[in-house]
Amino acid sequence: MDSKNFPVDFYVKALVRYFDAIQYHDDNFSHAERVTNLRYVYAETAKYFAQPTQQAAIKAKPARLNAVMRTSAQVVVYCWTKVSLDVMVAVSVYFVHIVLLDDTTNNPAPEMETFCNDLVHGKKQKHPFWMLMNAFLPKCLSHYGGYCGLSIMRSTFDYFQGCWVEQHDFHGYAGSEYFPLYLRRLNGLGAICGGSLFPSEDFDEEALFPQISTAIAEIEPPVAFVNDLMSFYKEYSNPRDQVNLVTNCCAVEGISVQESFDRLTEDTIRSSLRVIEVLDDKDPKVAETIRAFVQGYVTWHFCDERFRMREVYERCDDSSDGLKFRHYYEKAMAVGTIDFEEWAVWPPVDGSPSGELNGSGGLNGLDTPLAGVNGSSKLTGLEANGCASALVGDMNGFVSSLAEDTGVITPPASI
């Protein structure tokens, strides 16, 4: 489909309905706080992937890995606003691992034949993604209680399985009405988002079990649906993005794109309000964590250039919805637009050594200088000894946007 024929007015109206419903207003950080957090999370993420083991396993262009690490740092800092910097780093490193999976093309079946038996008996996995991820997960999970940790593990399994399904470019059979939502749940990463919001250093998992389990359950749908809503414009004309929730529902139910998109809009609004309202009168820290995530998630989508929100901004008219959309866009860009040169540098821009993670000088206590970031030396990068040759990329989940180098986002002149 040609983006020139995209129904901008219709789309803007839907977005404005959503932003109005959640009363979009991101006040999570000041500019200075956001820059400080981005510097730390980016630097520690880069340090992790500069270690010899990761360098030996990962091979791609330095600019590619740098782009992934920048965007991973951004999404975590913008959305995981209530956790410590060290937890932010762990989640950021996790998402870079996920992109290693998301960015791949080969059939995983041969290396997955013994996956379950190897897992149960504690044997080394054969698939390169699981080799790398298993080496990292214990450190990541050490920040969480058992229930949140299990949610993170489950979401990792689900995402891998979703990648496996999507490599077949399969929309679902006519009449298989649950298939689109099944696939979206697999590749949506909702449980990793929900589980990782509640580290044990900040939340007593046993004391808050009803609230935390509810939050993980209820955050899953909006994590997927908000991404689908704010991805709709950029996916409309991209042949690689035609297997998505909207088009899959059209295929299995025989409905129009507009009908499917209208349903998505309603589901996005309903699910986002539900997770906020259900927890609003419960534990204040849980409620505020969820509210901050929902607000920051919108800001990140606005500010990640891959979603092409600036084009929508430039194309919308002077109707009431068009003016409201511009207002929301300008608010988001004023908060979230930060030049990469302010924070995505190595060594840290203030010249001081990178801060320690849990007192260990990084995720594994290594202070290896990162090669290839901002041209400082040379990285071996991301497509790796088969590590990035196991599954097809371009997923519907928000993490697919981590895999593109978006460059610096420039705000409109009105800001």
KAFENJO-V677782 format. One record per run of one state. SS is the DSSP state (hx for helix, st for strand, lp for the rest). FROM is the first residue (numbers start at 1). TO is the last residue. If there is no record, write none. Layout:
SS_FROM_TO ; SS_FROM_TO
//
This chain:
lp_1_2 ; hx_3_5 ; lp_6_7 ; hx_8_21 ; lp_22_30 ; hx_31_49 ; lp_50_51 ; hx_52_57 ; lp_58_61 ; hx_62_79 ; lp_80_84 ; hx_85_102 ; lp_103_108 ; hx_109_112 ; lp_113_114 ; hx_115_120 ; lp_121_127 ; hx_128_141 ; lp_142_145 ; hx_146_166 ; lp_167_178 ; hx_179_187 ; lp_188_189 ; hx_190_196 ; lp_197_208 ; hx_209_236 ; lp_237_238 ; hx_239_241 ; lp_242_244 ; hx_245_253 ; lp_254_256 ; hx_257_279 ; lp_280_283 ; hx_284_303 ; lp_304_304 ; hx_305_307 ; lp_308_308 ; hx_309_315 ; lp_316_319 ; hx_320_336 ; lp_337_339 ; hx_340_342 ; lp_343_372 ; hx_373_375 ; lp_376_397 ; hx_398_403 ; lp_404_415
//
